[in-house]
Amino acid sequence: MLRAIADDEVSGVLIIDTGMRRVLHPYDGGADVLLTTPGERDRMHDRYADWLSRHPSGL
């Protein structure tokens, strides 16, 4: 599924945890992640900093 999304063969996919608290929206240029708390967001940001855009806006 992720390969098909990366190859822009499939779109509009949301991956949601069983508690419906976290959402991953992968797309051909990356992914958006919705998390439950600012602390969780900050930990994810620090852990995957190398994956983030280098653009000054962060996009």
Buried (B, 14 or more C-beta within 10 A) or exposed (E): EEEEBBEEEBEEBEBEEEEEEBEBBBBEEEBEBEBEEEEEEEEBBEEEEEEEEEEEEEE
